[in-house]
Amino acid sequence: MKIIYFLHLITHVYYNFIYQRIFCSSVPKGRKTAGILYLLDKMIEQEKKKNSITIPTFESKLDIISNILRDNSTLGMILIDVQSLEKIQTQHNDVLNYSLITTFKDFFATFKGTQVRNEDIMTLNIKGGNSYYIFLARPRIKKFFEIDDYENLSQRLQYEIDNNLFTNIFPLIKKTFSVKVGYSVCFYNPDVNITNILEILIKTAQSISTYREIKEEMRKKELFYRLIIEENATILYQPIINLNTHKIIGYESFTHGPKNTIFEIPCCLFNFAKEQGLLHDLDWLCKKNSIEKARDINKEFKLFIKSVPLSIHQSSIRMGFMHNLLKEYNIEAQNIVLEISDKNTIINAIAYRKFSELYKGMSKAVVINDSWSDIDIRELLNINISYIKISMDIIRNIDVDPEKRERIKIIQNISKSNKAQIIAEGLHNKKELKTLLDLNIEYGQGYLIAHPGPPFPDVNIMEIFIEDEELHKKLLSSIFYKRGIDYFNNGQYDKAILELSKVLEIDNENINGIYYRGYAYFEEGSSIAAEVDISKVLKLDPNHYDAILLFAMINEKVSNKDKAIKAFSEFIERAPDSFHSQKVQAKQRITKLSE
């Protein structure tokens, strides 16, 4: 088994660094799979099946169970129905490389001697694994189990199972998940066939499992409706900071349900509201409570509030209330930033225009997650936004995922065009922070910086930078880079060159630093120095389209027509559609150079 795992690891390394780059260039992203890797995955899966713990079937234990019923005159059981797991496995089989049923079966086996006694009998049902049965041995102290005992054991097992499965299931279905757990008890009757008694025992347990599921659903509804009516949601705020200066620029509000309930998790709260058709009511409650509890917020800070798409009628009514709230608590509308994560609202020009008109005077932030395609991202060129937030699922493991870094570069190009500021969400570790600083992402939030808390958490992450020499250098590099860009944008090219040169003293392969220093040299009239820098950029990144265009402009300036025409032509051929206006200008320049 160890040899197989070792071969699998070696193959993954080979695949990532050689196969993907050389042999799979024409295969769509996310679908590049080497045949040998597939075979090794199958071998590992088969090996896991061999090593998986075997649970006896109900049929194989029928005689023993029957004898216990005869000897004790009574028999209780717990039933665990996992059919819903099979449905999830089928629906998400394309992204799952393991069996949820096998994972559960192995976890179920650990109950022996922990959640249930060693003398209790644990089995699978005859049909092959939709349900698991636990037949309970006689109590040690009292003569019979009482109904409360069965209910308490069912609750305990349900809690353990749901908690264990949460990390596997939640990322797939984005809501809470529960298996069905029921219980039943029967009594021996010598005049009735014992097989019939056991069949009734199991059917009753199945009915109880359905009843308990309905009861739990009703309990959730009661809890949710009470939250809406009593407006007792908890609002926490997480600071958003400038990663270079560490200064807070604003806070994002997070809505949580009551503590120690499933609604304490925001995703569960909002998904349940959507299922009940009350998403708009919860959205309004979040906006209202977020503004009320932010009454003492510093006037320099922005308040970021999540927003869901509402109907025109609902928005028109509630916008009046919202403006009244802002006025009551002396908060300027321009300091409110509404976060939109609904992709359909954003890429639908008509829907977004209506949304913008209804929330006029407030800034807009678009949240991009892993479900966005590159085409979706480029749709942002058509709308007016102040912020682009990159969600945690993109930020996670960005330090080791080159595809994610390339996606961020696309987002950066879009942000330059519509002058939106980029905020990275979900920063959890130093490696992610270092990578974002390398990519010149200016703003961020996450547990590394501060956890959400009551109004308003402060930030002190200087010690993170002080303790980590590499991170400290990246911080200095980011500060020099920011200054250099500010000077560049103000036309102070000599000062920009000085600051960007400081960046390159720390990191001589900082592509953006080299590019903008080369651009500053170009604007200063130092074409030779400019060409040296831009040539280095293209050596580091042949797909740096801005650098290809600038290289053409440098050669145009020094009357090197052939070189300029070749570079302009390359830019027109290779640059994506987001460079449409630059492509038009490049064509005009080729025509002029060819005269």
N, C-alpha and C positions, 0 to 999 in steps of 0.2 A: 504493500500500500504506500509506504514512504517513497519507494522508487517511482511509482506513478505520479505522486504529488510533485516530486522533484522534476520529472520530465515535463509535467504540466507547467511548472513555474518557468523552466528554461524556454519552453515553447512560447509562453506569454511574452517573455522578454524579446525573443526573436521576432515574434509577430509585431510587437509594438514598434520596434526600432528598425527592422529590416523589411519584413513582408509588407506592412502597411504602406511604407514609403515607396518601395520599388515595384511590387507586383500588383497592388490593389488600388492604384491611383484612379482607375475608372469605376470602381465599385462605389455605390452611394454611401454617404456617411452613416455610421451606425450599423452597417450590414456586412462589414468586412470580417469574414471568418475563415480561417485556414482549416482545411480538411483534417489535418492531423490534430489540431486543437479540439475540433468537434469530437473526434474519436476518443481523445483523452478525457474529455468531459463525460462522455458516455461510460468510459471505463471506471471513472471515479464514482459516477452515479450508481453503477452496478455494484461496486465495492461497498458503497454506503448501504445499499440494500442488503448485502450479505451480512454486514455488521449491525444492521438495525435490530433492535430488540424485538423478539417475537412475542406477540400477545396471543394466547390460546383463543380459539373460537368458542362461542357459547355452546355449540353443538358438541364439541369435544369434552366439555365440562358438565354436560347435562346430567349424567348419572350422579356426580358428586353433589351438584346443586340440589337435585331431587332428594338425595339422602339427608342433606342439611335441613330441608323443609320438613321431611318426615320426622327427623330426630328432634327438632326444635319446635315443631308445630306452627312455626311462623317464619317468614323470610322477607327481608326488606331489600330493596335495590335502589341504586342511583343509575340513571341513564344519561349519557352524554351524546347528543346528536350533532354530528359534524358535517351534515350534507351541505351546509352553507360554505364550508371550506372548499369542498369539491367544486362548487360553482365559481368561487373566486379563482381557484387554480385553472379552471377552463377558460375563464374570461381574460386572465393575465398570463397565460402560459408562455406567451412570446417574450416576456421580460423576466420570468421566473426560471432560474437554473437549478431549482431544487423542488422537492415535493412538500407541500404544506401538510398533507396527510401524514407523511412519514415523520416530519418534524413534530407534529402533534402526538403521533403514536409513541415516539421516543420520550416525549415529555410526560405522557400519560403513564408510562411504565415507571416513572420516578415517584409516582404516588404511593407505591407499595412501601409500607413502613414509615411513610411521612404523613401524607394526607389521609390515608386509610391504613387499617391494621394489616399485618402480615397474613393473618388467617382469612381476611376477606378475599373473595375470588374476583379477579379482573378478567374480562373477556371482550372479544369482538362479537358483533352479531353475525348470524349465519351468512348473511348476504354479502359479506366481504368488507365491511369497514365503515358503513355510514353512521353506525352508532357503537358506543362502547358501554358495557354494562359492568357495574360493581355490585356484586351480591354480598351483603353484609352478614358477617358472623354474629352470633348472639352477643349482646352486651355483657361486659364482665361483671358489672355491679347490679343493675336493675334487670328485671325479667324480660322486658320488651323495650324496643325503641319507641319513642313518642313521635307524633307528627312534627313537632318543633325540632326534634333532633335531625329528622330527615331534611327539613327546610334549612336548618343552620349548616348542615354538611353540604347541601346543594349550593348554598350561597358562597361557602368557603371555596369549594371546587371551582365554581363559576368565576370567582374573583382571580384565583390563581391562573386559570386557563386564559381568561381574557387578557390579563396582564402579560402573560408569556407570549401570546400571539400578537399583541399590539404592535410591537416594533416591526413585525413581518407584514401585517395586514394594513395598517394605517397608511403607509406610503402608497399603497395600491388603490385603496378605495376612498381615502381622504375623509373617513368618518369612523366612529367607534364601531367595534365589531363584537358580537357575543355569540357563543355557541348556545344551543338549547340544552338546559339541564333539568331533568325531572326526577321524580322519585315515586315509589309505590311500596305497598306492603301486602302480603297475602297470608292466608292461614290454611293449614293442611286440612283437607276433607277426604277421608278414605273413600267416600262414595263418588268422588269426582276424579277423572283421569288427571294425573299430576302434570302432564304436558299441557293440558287445557288451563290448569291453574297458573302455570308459568306464562302461557301466552297472554292471559288476562292481566297478569302482573306487569308484563312488558308494555302492553297497550295502554294500561292505566298510567304508567310512567311517561309514555309518549304524550298522552293527553295533558298530564301535569306539566310537562316541559313546554307545551304550547301555551298553556294557561299562564305559566310563569313569564314567558316571553311577552304575552299581551299585557300582563300586569306591569312588567318593567317598562313597556312602551307607554302605558298610561301614566306611570310615575314620572317618566321623562317629560311628558306633555304637561303634567301638572307643575313640575318644577320650572319648565320653560315659560309657561303662561304666567306663572306667578312673578317670574323675573321681569317680563314685559310690563305687567300691570303695576307692580310695585316699584319698577325702575331701580332695582337693586343690583345692577351690574357693577362690577369693580373696574375702575379705569386706572390703568398704569401708564407711565410715560417713560420712553427710552430716548436718551439724548442722541442727536446726530451731530457729528463733529467734523471739522476740517482736519483731515489726517496730517496735514503739514504743521498747522499752528496749534492743534489740539483744542481750539476754541469751539464752543457749542454754537451751532447755527439754528438749532430748533429741537423740537421733541415730537416723536410720533406717539400717538395714543393707542393703547391696546385695551380691548374690552374682554373681560373674563367673567364667567358665570360664578355662582357660589362655590366656595372652597370645598374640597373633598367630594366634588361631583364631576361627572363627565364634562359638564359645561365650563369647568375651570379652564379647559383647553379651548382657545379661541376658534380653531378650525372646527371642532366638534359643535360648538355653539352655533356658528354661522351655517354649517351644513344642515343641522337640525332645523334651523329657522327656514332654510330654503325648502326642505322637505315638507314643512308645515305651511308653506306659502306665506310666511311672515318675515321674509328677509328684509323687506322695505321697512317694516315696523322696528326690527332690530337695528337696522342701519340708522334710522332716525334717532332711536334711543342712544346709540353710540355717539352720534354727532352732538346731540343735546348734552349728554353727560360729560363728554370730552371738553366742550366749551365751558360748561358750568364750573367744572373742577380746575380749569386752566385760568380762572379769573385773575390769579396773581402772577401770571407768566410775564417774564421780562419782555418789554415792548420790542426789543431787538430780535427776539426769537420768533421763528416760524412754528406754527402748530400744524403738524401733518395728521390728517384724519382720513381713514379709509372710507371709500364711497362706493356704493353699488348702483348700477343703472336703475333709475326710477322712471315711472311713467310721467308724462308731461304734467298731468293734473296733480299728481302727488308732489312733484318737485315744485310746482308753482305755489302750492299752498305752503309747503314746508320751508321754502326759501324765505317767505315772509317771516315766519317764526325764527328762522336762523338769523336773519339780519337783526331782528329785535333782540335776540339773545346776545349777539355780538355788541350791539349798542348798549344793552343793559350791563354787560361786564367790561365795557370799554376796551374791546379787542377790535383792531382794524381788520376789515375784510381782506386786505392785501397781505396780512400775516397768516391767513389760513391757506393751507395747501391741501387740496383734495386728491387723494391717491386713488387711481383707477387701475384695477387689475383685470377688468373684463375686456378681453381682447376684441370682442365683436363691437363693443361701443367705440373702441379706439380706432379700429381700421375701417369702420363704417363712417364715412365723412359726414353724412347727414345726421346720424345719431350723435356723433361727437360735437357737431356744431350746435345742436339743440342743448346738449349738456353744458357746453361752454356759455351759451346765452343765458341759461337758467342760473348758473353760478358765476355770473359776471362779477369781475372785481376780485375774484379769488384765484390763486395760482393753481396750476394743475401738475400732477406728477403721474407718470405712467410707470407701472411696475411690470418689468419684463421677466418672465420665468422661462423654464426650460422647454415649455411647450411652444414657444414662439419660434417660427422659422426665420431664416434670414430675410425672406420676402416680407414677412409680417413686420420685422424690425424696420425695414426700409419704408414702410407705410407711414412711419412717424415723420417722415419728411413733409408730409402733407398737412400736419396739424401743428397748432401752436401750444407748446408745453414749456414749463419752466424747469422741470426736473425729470430725469430718467432714473428710476430705481432698479437696480439689478438684484433680483431675488436670491435668497439663500441657496436654492438648488443649483444656481449657476456658480455662485461664489465657493460653495463647498468643493474642496480638493482642487481649486484652481491652480495651485502651485504645482500640481503633477499632471494636469490635463491641458495639453496644448490646444485642443479644439475649443475649450472654454475661453482660453486667452484670445484666440482668433475671433471668437464671437464678440468679446468685449471690444476689440479693435473696431469691429463693424459698428457697434453701438457708439463708440467714440466719434467715428466719422459722421454719424447721424447727428450727434449732439453738437458738433461744430457747426453743422449746417443750420440747425434751428436754435442754436445758442442756448441749449439746455444744459444744466449741471447734472453730473452723474453722482449717484449715491449708491454705495455698495451695502447691501443688507446682510445680516447674519454673520458678521465677522467673529469667528470663534477662536482663532489661534494665530500665532505670530507668523507662521509660514504663509498663510493667506494674506496677512497684512503686508508682508514683505513683497509679495507678488503684486499686490494692488499698488503699492508705492512704485514698483518698477514700471507698472503700466500707467503711472501718473493719474490714478484715480484720486480725486481730491477730497471726497466726502465719504463717510462711512458710519455704520452703527452695528452693534452686536454685543454679545456677552463679553468679548475681550475688552470692550470699551466700558460698558455698563449694562447691568440687567435692568429691565423695566421695573419701575418702582413708583411709589406715591409722588405727587408733584412736589419738587422736581429733582431727580437725581443729579448729583454733580459728577464731574469726570476728573480723574487724575491718573493718566496712563504714562506720565513721564518716566516712572520707574521701569516700565516695560522697555522703553527705549534706552534708558541708562544701563540696565542690566545686560542688554543684548547689543554688542558692538556692531554687528552687521546691520541690525535694525536701526541703530543710531546713525550709521553712515547713510542708509537709505533715506532716513528722515532729512538729514542735511542736504542730500542730493535733491530731494523733493522740494525743499525750501528754496534752494538755488534755482531749480528749474522753474518754479512758480514765479520767482522774481524775474528770471530771464524772459519768460513768456509775457509777463506784464510790460516789461520794457519793450519787447518786440511789438506788441499790440499798440503801444503808444508811439511807435516809430523811433524809439531811442536804441538804434541798432548797435551802437558801440557798447552801451551798457549791457545790452542783451548778450553780446558776444562774451563779455567778461563773466557774467553769471553762469552762462551755459558752459563755459570752459571749466568753471569750478565743478559743475556736474560731472564732466568728463574726466576730471582728475580723480574723482571717487569711483566712477564707473565708465571706463572708456568705450563700452559697447552699449551705452544708453542711446537707443536708436532715435528717440524723439529729441534728445539733447543734441545729437549730431545733426539731425535734420534741420532743426530750427537755428542752430549756429550757422550751418551752411546757407540757410535762407537769409539770415542776417548779413552774412558776408556778401551775398548776392545783392541785397538792397544797398549795402555800403559801396558796392562797385568792385569788390575784391573777387573777381570771377574765378581765379585760379584756386584760392582758398575754398571758395564755395564748391567748386567741382570736386576737390579732394574729399570734402565732407560728404557730399551727396553720393559720390562713388562708393564710399565706405558704407553708407546706409543701404545702397542697393546690393552690396556684397553680403551684408548681414540679412537683408530681407528683399529678395528680388521682386516681391509682390507689393512693395511699398509704392502705390500708385502716385501719391503726391510727390515722391522723390523722382519717379520717372518723368513726371511733368516738369518738375523744377530743373532736372538735368537737361531737358530739351530747351527750356527757357534760357539756361546759362549758355548753351552752345549757340542759341539764336542771338544772344547778346554779343558774343565774340565773333559773330559772322561765320561760324562753322556750320554751313547750311546742311551738308549731307548728314552730319551727326544729329543736328536738330530735327530734321525731317524724320530720320529713323526713330528717334526717341518719341516724337509726337505721334507717329504712326503706331508705335508699340503701345503707347498710352491709350489711344483710341481703340485698339484691338483688345486690350486686356482689362482695362478698367471697367468696373461694374456700372450698372445704370444709374446709381446714385451720383455718379460724376458726369451726368448728362450735359450740364451747362459748360463744364470744362472741356468736354469732348467737342462740343460745337466750336468753342474758341480755338481748340487745337487744330481742327480742320481748316478754320479761317487762316491760321498762321502757316499751315503747310502750303495753302494756296498762295499766300503772299511770298513765302520763301521760294516757291517754284517759279515765280514770274521772272 
